[in-house]
Amino acid sequence: MPTVVVMDVSLSMTRPVPVEGTEEFQRKHLAAHGLTMLFEHMATNYKLEFTALVVFSSLWELMVPFTRDYNTLQEALSNMEDHDKTCLETALQGVSSVVQQEWGASIPSQIVLVTDGCLGIGRGSLQHSLSTLNQRNDSNRFPLPFPFVSKLYIMCMANLEELQSSDSLDCLERLIDLNNGEGQIFTIDGPLCLKNVQSMFGKLIDVAYTPFHAVLKCGNLSSDVQVFPRPESVILDEETDPMPKSINTDLEVVGFIDIADISSPPVLSRHLVLPIALNKEGDEVGTSLTDDIEDENSANQIAGKIPNFCVLLHGSLKVEGMVALVQLGAFTLVGKNTSSGTHIRCQRKSLWGRRQQESFPFAAQV
């Protein structure tokens, strides 16, 4: 699930924030500090995520196209220039363009919008955009909802009291509503300082960027795996069963089927299933990046010498041309071998059909 970070570089982001005992910070510095924390976390724990950086004021600019190089993203944070007024509608149009150009409209995306809650003035402001929603036609429609499935996370460089003193909070909540209710607004708890900004971005990480670890089992064989991106709860039938269903952390293989018999069933979402290598002490050595190249190579060599059921299953499915079926409560996980590896996808039982999909080396698809 690709991520677009949208950074506000309007003049209001240069407003000073007094921090005791240190030099004076601006709100854009707090935002850059929080994004640096997010990028460092993703580089270590969510390193397969493709991330792009977009900056905006009255216009938008793609600073960094989709990449997994988080050093490049962090360097770009220090090269951002200040511009004029805020125009959130322009920024959202830019996000829609960037995502569709790279991924089309079929891949779900996550949007992280970083702003200070100042929504612009006059024509082009968010208040003006929202007030004219009913006066638009297809040629100048508001960007939300996006043509693709998305979650919109709004990171406010302001506390709740500051937002409530104007109509900023109501307007931002309206954005979430227009995005089909998918997303969340985060505000700073207490005074504006580095510690509270870290706390706010930590909440975002807990919600959207925490790795999903599970155990893949087949009889007496098992393997620790990471499902990427983390699977979301889904509602299978709003009328008969409106309760959200979540994937269990125990992935039990219940059978196998010939690859020719399963064809290409419909999927809800796509995921990679990655083996997690453990050393003798039980510490993970196969899912994190290390700063020292020699340490990383050493960890990879250790991981390569430890037998892993996930790797065995992949090789077996490829050789035999078979598909593994895994029961996940209300779901069935399907592992499908291709020339490039093994597909694994999650689907509702008894839902069979045809749908074109992409090739992932050992991937899980819901």
Sequence and secondary structure as in RCSB ss.txt:
>XXXX:A:sequence
MPTVVVMDVSLSMTRPVPVEGTEEFQRKHLAAHGLTMLFEHMATNYKLEFTALVVFSSLWELMVPFTRDYNTLQE
ALSNMEDHDKTCLETALQGVSSVVQQEWGASIPSQIVLVTDGCLGIGRGSLQHSLSTLNQRNDSNRFPLPFPFVS
KLYIMCMANLEELQSSDSLDCLERLIDLNNGEGQIFTIDGPLCLKNVQSMFGKLIDVAYTPFHAVLKCGNLSSDV
QVFPRPESVILDEETDPMPKSINTDLEVVGFIDIADISSPPVLSRHLVLPIALNKEGDEVGTSLTDDIEDENSAN
QIAGKIPNFCVLLHGSLKVEGMVALVQLGAFTLVGKNTSSGTHIRCQRKSLWGRRQQESFPFAAQV
>XXXX:A:secstr
  EEEEEE SGGGG EE  TTS  EEHHHHHHHHHHHHHHHHHHH TT  EEEEEESSSEEEEEEEES HHHHHH
HHTT    S   HHHHHHHHHHHHHHHHTTSS EEEEEEE S   SSTTSHHHHHHTGGG  GGG  S S SS E
EEEEEEEEEHHHHHTTTHHHHHHHHHHHTTT EEEEEESSSS HHHHHHHHHHHHHHHS  EEEEEEETTEEEEE
EEES    B SBTTTB S B   SEEEEEEEEEHHHH     S EEEEEE  B TTS B SS   SSHHHHHHHH
HHHHHS  HHHHHHHHHHHHTEEEEEEETTEEEEEEEETTEEEEEEEETT          TTEEE 
